[in-house]
Amino acid sequence: MEGILVCLGRGANRRFRKKVRECVDAKLKTRYFIILSLDAGRSPADTARALEVSVRTVYRVRKRFIKYGEAGLIDRREENGFRKVDEDYLEVLHEVVKSYSWEYGWPRPTWTQEMLVKTMKEITGVEVSVSTMSRALKKLRARHGRPKPTVGCPWPQATKTKRLRAIRKLLDNLPANEVAFYEDEVDIHLNPKIGPDWMVRGQQKEVPTPGQNEKRYLAGAQDVRTGELIWVEGERKNSPLFILLLWELVQKHPQAKVVHVILDNYSIHHTQQVTTTLQTPEGQRIKLHFLPPYCPDDNKIERTWQDLHANVTRNHRCLTIKELMRAVRRYLRQRNRKIQLDHHLAA
């Protein structure tokens, strides 16, 4: 093996240090650092440890630098011709992945990487391998996930937009002496909902189920300003459960002039019992704002229920409904404490 030192000279050393400061390519910057380290008299082993690369990489970079000079530090893949997966290619791929496979004439309803390769070749004329497509998808930070089932809102678009705009305006201009909540109910099943989990090759995890299902229900209200949750529990999802939550809101906010409740059009929110409750002296402080049908994304508490399922009920191992409900309460209380702490630290 030839001598290990590299002699740049004072002028070249200063120029290389400037290049390091200006370089945005992490791998190219590492190659410059290797040469500077060797120029400072460090051994390849010490250089490799300091830069967290292999000794073999240090020798390879040094060899190319001695043979080709500074040009030897440039990525040799440029010699392969134009890059197939450039910014234009990724931009088109982004739009294709956002679309559905049937929009491009495929009978299969979901994309595969092989289908993406063929579709992109038809659109751009550029053919890549499946492994290259996999890397391109990673660059886009695309993920292989579950689509969300949706039902279209039956209202005319103008009517739906008008209602949502009115609710947003209310929340944006909410007076200090009024409070607002997103409201919804959630089902808690003793038989666990099965969800994805990481597993090693050849293993399929098992989730024991009690067999005989039991249910409990929560009616919850999420404060628009703070995100804190108020909830009540019941064995049935009915109007009395909803009314119990309304009384809880009124009692916890005795000074509020108006308690605004943003909610969906579920039948238990429209009964005569609810109407009678809202006509009482205390009930008159409550004002219900109904979202357009099938607009769960506009009810922020839906995300809280998703987090509850992800952290507690999905794949759970509780054997009794009492044990499961204790876990549900523990999670929601911890969530509220964390929100309160965050607000305290931000104040």
Secondary structure, DSSP 4 states (H G I P E B T S, - for coil): ---------HHHHHHHHHHHHH---HHHHHHHHHHHHHHTT--HHHHHHHHT--HHHHHHHHHHHHHHGGGGGS-GGGGG-S-SS-HHHHHHHHHHHHS-GGGGT-SSSS--HHHHHHHHHHHHS----HHHHHHHHHHTT----PPPP-----S-HHHHHHHHHHHHHHHHT--TTEEEEEEEEEEEESSPBP------TT--------SS--EEEEEEEEETTT--EEEEEESS-SHHHHHHHHHHHHHH-TT-SEEEEEE---GGGSSHHHHHHHTSTTGGGEEEEEPPTT-GGG-THHHHHHHHIIIIIBT---SSHHHHHHHHHHHHHHHHHHHHHHHHHH-
